[in-house]
Amino acid sequence: MKILIGTDTTPDLFSGATTQLNATVEGLLSAGHEILIISPSDFYSFTSKKIHEGFHFALWPKKELKKKMLEFNPDAIHIYTECRVGLYLRHFCKKRKLKFSTSYLTRLDVILEKRFKIPPFFINKYMKWFHQGDATMTVSKGIQTYLLHIGCRPPIKIWHPGVHTERFHFDPNKRLNQTDPVFVYFGRIDKEKNLEAFLDLDLTGEKWVIGSGGEFEHLREKYQNRSRFFEVHSQNEINHLLQKCDVLVFPSRFDTFGIVIVEALAAGLPCAAFPEYGPKEILTQGISGFMDQDLKKACLEALKLQPRDCHLEAERFSISSSVRKFLSNLVLI
């Protein structure tokens, strides 16, 4: 099958959306499908750390987009993001009456309210308008219900991200350090990730923050006397540091899924989180993690869990199962 995917993500964007797309494309190519990715890299674009480090805004993609579309002649079109490339691709499909599917992966209403004080009402109106294709894919049942509530057109289908769990080393003899544990957050470091909720906790042992993002320097300056910060960008670096940790703390209240949770589970780390959409889709309470409105309680309860149970839980989110679901959700032109 020839599949065209339009996205506003690029390889230098450190995010779960980038990880999900890369894994999906890799799986599709391995299965023999022909893929064309249209991204800001194909056009004039600009980026701004103030808006989102690594996120590129395509400028004037309309002409080149049409040319690429006609030359490729796809069997299915999927619009991965809702920004400039996605917007022009949606317009192209609507104008020519081509069937297409979209993804809803990120709570932009929460992000833009946190960063720029934009009322969620306006963002949700845009999302309701944008996701009026022939199918929308999202990553959890909770977000599926939310999208129906704000008026997005059904069908809204579940598509769990696939994770290369084999890339995260698991020691079958791993034991969690009960007396001097290391509680860790890793991933993108931005305002909407709610990291202060973790960093302000009174916990025994150490608190580590691993990753990069717009809030890294601010949080390191504020909390460096109470926590350790590691600015890393690669999966290998993160994997190496995770071997020294005991519990992943996932303080975000906005994430639609949380690929880092699956990655931590693969390494044998239980997860402590708030009972929000993303964690509830992944974790089995009391087995692979603990969710509670009291995040400190969740951390302490997660410390009692077994690394092997966490590792086994991660295997539910393989690349192959994710790719099969993506293909079954696609709408042929």
BALOBA-1460 file (C-alpha; in Angstrom, 3 decimals):
// residues 333
<rec num="1" residu="m" x="0.000" y="0.000" z="0.000"/>
<rec num="2" residu="k" x="1.152" y="3.523" z="-0.746"/>
<rec num="3" residu="i" x="0.582" y="5.691" z="2.317"/>
<rec num="4" residu="l" x="1.139" y="9.443" z="2.475"/>
<rec num="5" residu="i" x="1.651" y="10.917" z="5.957"/>
<rec num="6" residu="g" x="1.638" y="14.668" z="6.524"/>
<rec num="7" residu="t" x="3.306" y="15.855" z="9.709"/>
<rec num="8" residu="d" x="4.656" y="18.993" z="11.334"/>
<rec num="9" residu="t" x="7.141" y="16.962" z="13.390"/>
<rec num="10" residu="t" x="10.793" y="16.667" z="12.383"/>
<rec num="11" residu="p" x="13.559" y="14.328" z="13.638"/>
<rec num="12" residu="d" x="15.053" y="16.991" z="15.931"/>
<rec num="13" residu="l" x="11.750" y="17.409" z="17.822"/>
<rec num="14" residu="f" x="12.195" y="15.645" z="21.173"/>
<rec num="15" residu="s" x="8.676" y="14.396" z="21.804"/>
<rec num="16" residu="g" x="6.460" y="11.352" z="22.110"/>
<rec num="17" residu="a" x="4.761" y="12.255" z="18.817"/>
<rec num="18" residu="t" x="8.096" y="12.047" z="16.999"/>
<rec num="19" residu="t" x="8.899" y="8.709" z="18.641"/>
<rec num="20" residu="q" x="5.494" y="7.319" z="17.713"/>
<rec num="21" residu="l" x="5.731" y="8.401" z="14.084"/>
<rec num="22" residu="n" x="9.284" y="7.093" z="13.633"/>
<rec num="23" residu="a" x="8.348" y="3.702" z="15.076"/>
<rec num="24" residu="t" x="5.216" y="3.486" z="12.915"/>
<rec num="25" residu="v" x="7.025" y="4.357" z="9.701"/>
<rec num="26" residu="e" x="9.761" y="1.862" z="10.498"/>
<rec num="27" residu="g" x="7.164" y="-0.855" z="11.058"/>
<rec num="28" residu="l" x="5.247" y="0.017" z="7.876"/>
<rec num="29" residu="l" x="8.400" y="-0.082" z="5.748"/>
<rec num="30" residu="s" x="9.388" y="-3.439" z="7.259"/>
<rec num="31" residu="a" x="5.959" y="-4.780" z="6.301"/>
<rec num="32" residu="g" x="6.543" y="-3.764" z="2.659"/>
<rec num="33" residu="h" x="4.427" y="-0.617" z="2.438"/>
<rec num="34" residu="e" x="5.564" y="2.432" z="0.461"/>
<rec num="35" residu="i" x="5.576" y="5.590" z="2.578"/>
<rec num="36" residu="l" x="5.892" y="9.263" z="1.687"/>
<rec num="37" residu="i" x="6.392" y="11.637" z="4.612"/>
<rec num="38" residu="i" x="5.613" y="15.298" z="4.006"/>
<rec num="39" residu="s" x="7.064" y="17.493" z="6.750"/>
<rec num="40" residu="p" x="8.363" y="21.056" z="7.282"/>
<rec num="41" residu="s" x="11.758" y="19.795" z="6.075"/>
<rec num="42" residu="d" x="10.288" y="19.818" z="2.544"/>
<rec num="43" residu="f" x="9.515" y="23.548" z="2.654"/>
<rec num="44" residu="y" x="10.789" y="26.861" z="3.944"/>
<rec num="45" residu="s" x="10.259" y="26.746" z="7.702"/>
<rec num="46" residu="f" x="11.255" y="28.411" z="10.953"/>
<rec num="47" residu="t" x="11.593" y="27.258" z="14.547"/>
<rec num="48" residu="s" x="11.499" y="29.032" z="17.904"/>
<rec num="49" residu="k" x="12.619" y="27.785" z="21.302"/>
<rec num="50" residu="k" x="10.050" y="30.068" z="22.881"/>
<rec num="51" residu="i" x="7.238" y="28.231" z="21.115"/>
<rec num="52" residu="h" x="8.617" y="24.688" z="21.210"/>
<rec num="53" residu="e" x="12.247" y="23.675" z="20.793"/>
<rec num="54" residu="g" x="12.647" y="21.618" z="17.636"/>
<rec num="55" residu="f" x="9.163" y="22.319" z="16.286"/>
<rec num="56" residu="h" x="9.279" y="23.720" z="12.742"/>
<rec num="57" residu="f" x="6.575" y="25.843" z="11.145"/>
<rec num="58" residu="a" x="6.315" y="25.310" z="7.399"/>
<rec num="59" residu="l" x="5.927" y="28.435" z="5.274"/>
<rec num="60" residu="w" x="4.002" y="28.415" z="1.995"/>
<rec num="61" residu="p" x="3.848" y="24.618" z="1.549"/>
<rec num="62" residu="k" x="0.793" y="24.653" z="-0.714"/>
<rec num="63" residu="k" x="2.430" y="24.517" z="-4.167"/>
<rec num="64" residu="e" x="5.055" y="21.874" z="-3.372"/>
<rec num="65" residu="l" x="2.533" y="19.848" z="-1.390"/>
<rec num="66" residu="k" x="0.238" y="19.516" z="-4.409"/>
<rec num="67" residu="k" x="3.119" y="18.433" z="-6.638"/>
<rec num="68" residu="k" x="4.299" y="15.743" z="-4.188"/>
<rec num="69" residu="m" x="0.774" y="14.446" z="-3.697"/>
<rec num="70" residu="l" x="0.070" y="14.043" z="-7.405"/>
<rec num="71" residu="e" x="3.424" y="12.404" z="-8.140"/>
<rec num="72" residu="f" x="3.085" y="9.863" z="-5.312"/>
<rec num="73" residu="n" x="-0.570" y="8.949" z="-6.014"/>
<rec num="74" residu="p" x="-1.238" y="7.388" z="-2.571"/>
<rec num="75" residu="d" x="-3.774" y="4.725" z="-1.621"/>
<rec num="76" residu="a" x="-4.350" y="6.333" z="1.787"/>
<rec num="77" residu="i" x="-3.647" y="9.736" z="3.338"/>
<rec num="78" residu="h" x="-3.053" y="10.309" z="7.029"/>
<rec num="79" residu="i" x="-2.674" y="13.766" z="8.589"/>
<rec num="80" residu="y" x="-0.548" y="13.338" z="11.689"/>
<rec num="81" residu="t" x="-0.608" y="16.872" z="13.137"/>
<rec num="82" residu="e" x="-2.847" y="19.928" z="13.046"/>
<rec num="83" residu="c" x="-0.355" y="22.677" z="12.170"/>
<rec num="84" residu="r" x="0.760" y="24.137" z="8.818"/>
<rec num="85" residu="v" x="1.515" y="20.978" z="6.837"/>
<rec num="86" residu="g" x="-1.556" y="19.265" z="8.265"/>
<rec num="87" residu="l" x="-3.730" y="22.264" z="7.511"/>
<rec num="88" residu="y" x="-2.719" y="22.480" z="3.845"/>
<rec num="89" residu="l" x="-3.016" y="18.730" z="3.389"/>
<rec num="90" residu="r" x="-6.514" y="18.804" z="4.881"/>
<rec num="91" residu="h" x="-7.465" y="21.627" z="2.497"/>
<rec num="92" residu="f" x="-6.096" y="19.651" z="-0.457"/>
<rec num="93" residu="c" x="-8.094" y="16.540" z="0.455"/>
<rec num="94" residu="k" x="-11.323" y="18.443" z="1.055"/>
<rec num="95" residu="k" x="-11.008" y="20.376" z="-2.199"/>
<rec num="96" residu="r" x="-10.477" y="17.209" z="-4.245"/>
<rec num="97" residu="k" x="-12.962" y="15.151" z="-2.187"/>
<rec num="98" residu="l" x="-10.278" y="12.645" z="-1.129"/>
<rec num="99" residu="k" x="-10.876" y="10.501" z="1.935"/>
<rec num="100" residu="f" x="-8.326" y="10.921" z="4.729"/>
<rec num="101" residu="s" x="-7.708" y="10.187" z="8.401"/>
<rec num="102" residu="t" x="-6.193" y="12.370" z="11.121"/>
<rec num="103" residu="s" x="-4.415" y="11.901" z="14.456"/>
<rec num="104" residu="y" x="-5.181" y="13.639" z="17.722"/>
<rec num="105" residu="l" x="-2.076" y="13.091" z="19.843"/>
<rec num="106" residu="t" x="-1.494" y="16.239" z="21.892"/>
<rec num="107" residu="r" x="-3.688" y="18.332" z="24.174"/>
<rec num="108" residu="l" x="-2.858" y="21.606" z="22.456"/>
<rec num="109" residu="d" x="-5.615" y="23.327" z="24.453"/>
<rec num="110" residu="v" x="-3.649" y="22.636" z="27.644"/>
<rec num="111" residu="i" x="-0.256" y="23.518" z="26.159"/>
<rec num="112" residu="l" x="-1.349" y="26.849" z="24.692"/>
<rec num="113" residu="e" x="-3.237" y="27.830" z="27.827"/>
<rec num="114" residu="k" x="-0.182" y="27.082" z="29.989"/>
<rec num="115" residu="r" x="2.295" y="28.876" z="27.748"/>
<rec num="116" residu="f" x="0.360" y="31.710" z="26.142"/>
<rec num="117" residu="k" x="-2.879" y="32.015" z="28.183"/>
<rec num="118" residu="i" x="-5.005" y="31.158" z="25.127"/>
<rec num="119" residu="p" x="-8.463" y="30.031" z="26.312"/>
<rec num="120" residu="p" x="-9.057" y="26.297" z="25.584"/>
<rec num="121" residu="f" x="-12.442" y="27.149" z="24.041"/>
<rec num="122" residu="f" x="-10.808" y="28.554" z="20.892"/>
<rec num="123" residu="i" x="-8.390" y="25.630" z="20.496"/>
<rec num="124" residu="n" x="-11.161" y="23.082" z="20.920"/>
<rec num="125" residu="k" x="-13.273" y="24.879" z="18.310"/>
<rec num="126" residu="y" x="-10.337" y="24.553" z="15.914"/>
<rec num="127" residu="m" x="-9.883" y="20.859" z="16.784"/>
<rec num="128" residu="k" x="-13.578" y="20.191" z="16.208"/>
<rec num="129" residu="w" x="-13.280" y="21.834" z="12.781"/>
<rec num="130" residu="f" x="-9.967" y="20.165" z="11.874"/>
<rec num="131" residu="h" x="-10.905" y="16.595" z="12.767"/>
<rec num="132" residu="q" x="-13.774" y="16.304" z="10.290"/>
<rec num="133" residu="g" x="-12.148" y="13.719" z="8.055"/>
<rec num="134" residu="d" x="-13.234" y="10.122" z="7.520"/>
<rec num="135" residu="a" x="-11.604" y="8.802" z="10.715"/>
<rec num="136" residu="t" x="-9.626" y="10.181" z="13.636"/>
<rec num="137" residu="m" x="-7.033" y="8.159" z="15.542"/>
<rec num="138" residu="t" x="-6.175" y="8.817" z="19.161"/>
<rec num="139" residu="v" x="-4.239" y="6.970" z="21.823"/>
<rec num="140" residu="s" x="-6.654" y="6.277" z="24.681"/>
<rec num="141" residu="k" x="-10.310" y="5.639" z="25.452"/>
<rec num="142" residu="g" x="-10.339" y="8.697" z="27.705"/>
<rec num="143" residu="i" x="-9.250" y="10.990" z="24.858"/>
<rec num="144" residu="q" x="-11.720" y="9.262" z="22.548"/>
<rec num="145" residu="t" x="-14.533" y="10.239" z="24.933"/>
<rec num="146" residu="y" x="-13.124" y="13.772" z="25.241"/>
<rec num="147" residu="l" x="-13.041" y="14.279" z="21.446"/>
<rec num="148" residu="l" x="-16.617" y="13.119" z="21.068"/>
<rec num="149" residu="h" x="-17.571" y="15.520" z="23.846"/>
<rec num="150" residu="i" x="-16.070" y="18.564" z="22.076"/>
<rec num="151" residu="g" x="-17.811" y="17.591" z="18.849"/>
<rec num="152" residu="c" x="-15.191" y="15.852" z="16.688"/>
<rec num="153" residu="r" x="-16.767" y="13.674" z="14.033"/>
<rec num="154" residu="p" x="-16.823" y="9.897" z="14.584"/>
<rec num="155" residu="p" x="-15.441" y="7.373" z="14.008"/>
<rec num="156" residu="i" x="-12.689" y="8.037" z="16.537"/>
<rec num="157" residu="k" x="-10.426" y="4.998" z="16.692"/>
<rec num="158" residu="i" x="-7.839" y="3.906" z="19.252"/>
<rec num="159" residu="w" x="-4.227" y="3.614" z="18.077"/>
<rec num="160" residu="h" x="-1.719" y="2.786" z="20.802"/>
<rec num="161" residu="p" x="1.851" y="3.924" z="20.098"/>
<rec num="162" residu="g" x="4.379" y="1.190" z="19.494"/>
<rec num="163" residu="v" x="7.565" y="1.162" z="21.558"/>
<rec num="164" residu="h" x="10.922" y="-0.505" z="20.919"/>
<rec num="165" residu="t" x="10.879" y="-2.168" z="24.335"/>
<rec num="166" residu="e" x="13.910" y="-4.275" z="23.373"/>
<rec num="167" residu="r" x="16.044" y="-1.119" z="23.251"/>
<rec num="168" residu="f" x="15.620" y="-0.604" z="26.992"/>
<rec num="169" residu="h" x="17.798" y="-2.962" z="28.971"/>
<rec num="170" residu="f" x="16.070" y="-5.045" z="31.621"/>
<rec num="171" residu="d" x="18.037" y="-6.796" z="34.345"/>
<rec num="172" residu="p" x="15.999" y="-9.836" z="35.501"/>
<rec num="173" residu="n" x="17.781" y="-9.603" z="38.846"/>
<rec num="174" residu="k" x="16.828" y="-5.949" z="39.376"/>
<rec num="175" residu="r" x="15.583" y="-5.048" z="42.843"/>
<rec num="176" residu="l" x="14.166" y="-1.669" z="43.806"/>
<rec num="177" residu="n" x="16.195" y="0.190" z="46.424"/>
<rec num="178" residu="q" x="13.800" y="0.593" z="49.344"/>
<rec num="179" residu="t" x="16.147" y="2.596" z="51.598"/>
<rec num="180" residu="d" x="17.796" y="5.048" z="49.178"/>
<rec num="181" residu="p" x="15.692" y="5.025" z="45.993"/>
<rec num="182" residu="v" x="16.111" y="7.151" z="42.891"/>
<rec num="183" residu="f" x="12.826" y="8.639" z="41.672"/>
<rec num="184" residu="v" x="13.144" y="9.841" z="38.091"/>
<rec num="185" residu="y" x="11.310" y="11.829" z="35.437"/>
<rec num="186" residu="f" x="12.547" y="11.612" z="31.862"/>
<rec num="187" residu="g" x="11.297" y="13.128" z="28.633"/>
<rec num="188" residu="r" x="10.463" y="16.587" z="27.364"/>
<rec num="189" residu="i" x="10.812" y="19.335" z="29.973"/>
<rec num="190" residu="d" x="8.173" y="22.005" z="29.461"/>
<rec num="191" residu="k" x="5.582" y="23.857" z="31.544"/>
<rec num="192" residu="e" x="2.676" y="21.554" z="30.777"/>
<rec num="193" residu="k" x="4.598" y="18.543" z="32.121"/>
<rec num="194" residu="n" x="3.868" y="19.753" z="35.686"/>
<rec num="195" residu="l" x="7.344" y="18.852" z="36.926"/>
<rec num="196" residu="e" x="7.084" y="21.028" z="40.015"/>
<rec num="197" residu="a" x="4.522" y="18.567" z="41.385"/>
<rec num="198" residu="f" x="7.324" y="15.984" z="41.404"/>
<rec num="199" residu="l" x="10.225" y="18.218" z="42.381"/>
<rec num="200" residu="d" x="8.369" y="19.690" z="45.380"/>
<rec num="201" residu="l" x="7.683" y="16.262" z="46.901"/>
<rec num="202" residu="d" x="9.345" y="15.351" z="50.191"/>
<rec num="203" residu="l" x="10.794" y="11.951" z="49.316"/>
<rec num="204" residu="t" x="13.634" y="9.883" z="50.708"/>
<rec num="205" residu="g" x="16.479" y="9.117" z="48.318"/>
<rec num="206" residu="e" x="17.129" y="11.202" z="45.198"/>
<rec num="207" residu="k" x="15.056" y="12.917" z="42.510"/>
<rec num="208" residu="w" x="16.426" y="12.922" z="38.972"/>
<rec num="209" residu="v" x="15.245" y="14.805" z="35.876"/>
<rec num="210" residu="i" x="16.476" y="13.515" z="32.513"/>
<rec num="211" residu="g" x="15.740" y="15.119" z="29.158"/>
<rec num="212" residu="s" x="15.617" y="18.518" z="27.491"/>
<rec num="213" residu="g" x="13.190" y="21.317" z="26.760"/>
<rec num="214" residu="g" x="12.305" y="24.935" z="27.320"/>
<rec num="215" residu="e" x="12.022" y="24.655" z="31.116"/>
<rec num="216" residu="f" x="15.255" y="22.720" z="31.704"/>
<rec num="217" residu="e" x="17.471" y="25.643" z="32.780"/>
<rec num="218" residu="h" x="14.741" y="27.280" z="34.845"/>
<rec num="219" residu="l" x="13.991" y="24.115" z="36.805"/>
<rec num="220" residu="r" x="17.653" y="23.219" z="37.240"/>
<rec num="221" residu="e" x="18.388" y="26.643" z="38.689"/>
<rec num="222" residu="k" x="15.394" y="26.420" z="41.021"/>
<rec num="223" residu="y" x="15.822" y="22.840" z="42.235"/>
<rec num="224" residu="q" x="19.493" y="21.967" z="41.741"/>
<rec num="225" residu="n" x="20.107" y="21.785" z="45.511"/>
<rec num="226" residu="r" x="17.412" y="19.136" z="45.903"/>
<rec num="227" residu="s" x="17.499" y="17.241" z="42.606"/>
<rec num="228" residu="r" x="19.903" y="16.108" z="39.889"/>
<rec num="229" residu="f" x="19.450" y="17.225" z="36.289"/>
<rec num="230" residu="f" x="20.796" y="15.482" z="33.187"/>
<rec num="231" residu="e" x="20.329" y="17.203" z="29.832"/>
<rec num="232" residu="v" x="20.211" y="14.395" z="27.275"/>
<rec num="233" residu="h" x="18.609" y="13.963" z="23.880"/>
<rec num="234" residu="s" x="19.213" y="10.352" z="22.868"/>
<rec num="235" residu="q" x="17.482" y="7.140" z="23.828"/>
<rec num="236" residu="n" x="20.828" y="5.461" z="24.557"/>
<rec num="237" residu="e" x="21.782" y="8.099" z="27.121"/>
<rec num="238" residu="i" x="18.396" y="7.810" z="28.804"/>
<rec num="239" residu="n" x="18.577" y="4.019" z="28.825"/>
<rec num="240" residu="h" x="21.976" y="4.107" z="30.535"/>
<rec num="241" residu="l" x="20.737" y="6.419" z="33.293"/>
<rec num="242" residu="l" x="17.502" y="4.474" z="33.825"/>
<rec num="243" residu="q" x="19.460" y="1.437" z="34.961"/>
<rec num="244" residu="k" x="20.371" y="3.390" z="38.112"/>
<rec num="245" residu="c" x="16.780" y="4.427" z="38.896"/>
<rec num="246" residu="d" x="13.921" y="2.794" z="40.786"/>
<rec num="247" residu="v" x="10.599" y="4.554" z="40.052"/>
<rec num="248" residu="l" x="9.420" y="6.704" z="37.144"/>
<rec num="249" residu="v" x="7.379" y="9.678" z="38.342"/>
<rec num="250" residu="f" x="4.982" y="10.939" z="35.674"/>
<rec num="251" residu="p" x="3.429" y="14.156" z="37.031"/>
<rec num="252" residu="s" x="1.774" y="15.330" z="33.813"/>
<rec num="253" residu="r" x="-1.979" y="15.850" z="33.884"/>
<rec num="254" residu="f" x="-2.354" y="16.528" z="30.150"/>
<rec num="255" residu="d" x="-0.576" y="13.743" z="28.239"/>
<rec num="256" residu="t" x="-2.841" y="11.712" z="26.012"/>
<rec num="257" residu="f" x="-0.664" y="8.605" z="26.418"/>
<rec num="258" residu="g" x="2.891" y="8.718" z="27.777"/>
<rec num="259" residu="i" x="5.374" y="6.702" z="25.715"/>
<rec num="260" residu="v" x="8.019" y="7.270" z="28.410"/>
<rec num="261" residu="i" x="5.889" y="5.199" z="30.793"/>
<rec num="262" residu="v" x="6.141" y="2.176" z="28.494"/>
<rec num="263" residu="e" x="9.874" y="2.760" z="28.033"/>
<rec num="264" residu="a" x="10.402" y="2.895" z="31.798"/>
<rec num="265" residu="l" x="8.348" y="-0.274" z="32.280"/>
<rec num="266" residu="a" x="10.520" y="-2.022" z="29.692"/>
<rec num="267" residu="a" x="13.540" y="-1.197" z="31.866"/>
<rec num="268" residu="g" x="11.754" y="-2.609" z="34.928"/>
<rec num="269" residu="l" x="10.728" y="0.686" z="36.545"/>
<rec num="270" residu="p" x="7.229" y="0.977" z="38.020"/>
<rec num="271" residu="c" x="5.435" y="4.277" z="37.462"/>
<rec num="272" residu="a" x="3.891" y="6.721" z="39.927"/>
<rec num="273" residu="a" x="1.328" y="9.036" z="38.367"/>
<rec num="274" residu="f" x="-1.896" y="10.948" z="38.738"/>
<rec num="275" residu="p" x="-4.970" y="8.978" z="37.564"/>
<rec num="276" residu="e" x="-5.187" y="10.744" z="34.190"/>
<rec num="277" residu="y" x="-6.011" y="9.566" z="30.646"/>
<rec num="278" residu="g" x="-2.477" y="8.524" z="29.620"/>
<rec num="279" residu="p" x="-1.349" y="6.515" z="32.662"/>
<rec num="280" residu="k" x="-4.773" y="4.854" z="33.017"/>
<rec num="281" residu="e" x="-4.452" y="3.527" z="29.456"/>
<rec num="282" residu="i" x="-1.071" y="1.906" z="30.191"/>
<rec num="283" residu="l" x="-0.738" y="0.962" z="33.851"/>
<rec num="284" residu="t" x="-2.282" y="-1.855" z="35.834"/>
<rec num="285" residu="q" x="-2.837" y="-0.414" z="39.308"/>
<rec num="286" residu="g" x="-0.702" y="-2.177" z="41.913"/>
<rec num="287" residu="i" x="1.127" y="-4.267" z="39.299"/>
<rec num="288" residu="s" x="3.063" y="-1.971" z="36.964"/>
<rec num="289" residu="g" x="2.398" y="1.304" z="38.715"/>
<rec num="290" residu="f" x="0.363" y="3.242" z="41.197"/>
<rec num="291" residu="m" x="-1.935" y="6.166" z="40.434"/>
<rec num="292" residu="d" x="-3.265" y="8.521" z="43.079"/>
<rec num="293" residu="q" x="-4.196" y="12.188" z="43.486"/>
<rec num="294" residu="d" x="-1.562" y="12.151" z="46.255"/>
<rec num="295" residu="l" x="1.579" y="11.838" z="44.117"/>
<rec num="296" residu="k" x="3.834" y="11.144" z="47.112"/>
<rec num="297" residu="k" x="1.648" y="8.198" z="48.086"/>
<rec num="298" residu="a" x="1.819" y="6.937" z="44.502"/>
<rec num="299" residu="c" x="5.642" y="7.131" z="44.609"/>
<rec num="300" residu="l" x="5.908" y="5.177" z="47.847"/>
<rec num="301" residu="e" x="3.399" y="2.522" z="46.728"/>
<rec num="302" residu="a" x="5.142" y="2.122" z="43.354"/>
<rec num="303" residu="l" x="8.380" y="1.399" z="45.204"/>
<rec num="304" residu="k" x="6.799" y="-1.820" z="46.516"/>
<rec num="305" residu="l" x="6.165" y="-3.287" z="43.044"/>
<rec num="306" residu="q" x="8.133" y="-5.926" z="41.140"/>
<rec num="307" residu="p" x="10.379" y="-4.946" z="38.185"/>
<rec num="308" residu="r" x="9.579" y="-8.169" z="36.290"/>
<rec num="309" residu="d" x="5.844" y="-7.411" z="36.346"/>
<rec num="310" residu="c" x="6.580" y="-3.968" z="34.905"/>
<rec num="311" residu="h" x="8.737" y="-5.400" z="32.138"/>
<rec num="312" residu="l" x="6.032" y="-7.872" z="31.121"/>
<rec num="313" residu="e" x="3.428" y="-5.087" z="31.014"/>
<rec num="314" residu="a" x="5.512" y="-3.131" z="28.497"/>
<rec num="315" residu="e" x="5.371" y="-5.975" z="26.001"/>
<rec num="316" residu="r" x="1.687" y="-5.188" z="25.312"/>
<rec num="317" residu="f" x="2.779" y="-2.117" z="23.354"/>
<rec num="318" residu="s" x="4.913" y="-3.632" z="20.600"/>
<rec num="319" residu="i" x="5.675" y="-1.972" z="17.264"/>
<rec num="320" residu="s" x="3.971" y="-4.751" z="15.295"/>
<rec num="321" residu="s" x="0.659" y="-4.488" z="17.167"/>
<rec num="322" residu="s" x="0.684" y="-0.692" z="16.809"/>
<rec num="323" residu="v" x="1.305" y="-0.910" z="13.063"/>
<rec num="324" residu="r" x="-1.490" y="-3.456" z="12.589"/>
<rec num="325" residu="k" x="-3.890" y="-1.142" z="14.386"/>
<rec num="326" residu="f" x="-2.786" y="1.864" z="12.334"/>
<rec num="327" residu="l" x="-3.388" y="-0.011" z="9.094"/>
<rec num="328" residu="s" x="-6.826" y="-1.206" z="10.183"/>
<rec num="329" residu="n" x="-7.766" y="2.390" z="11.097"/>
<rec num="330" residu="l" x="-6.721" y="3.886" z="7.753"/>
<rec num="331" residu="v" x="-9.331" y="4.965" z="5.218"/>
<rec num="332" residu="l" x="-8.576" y="4.188" z="1.580"/>
<rec num="333" residu="i" x="-8.939" y="7.058" z="-0.879"/>
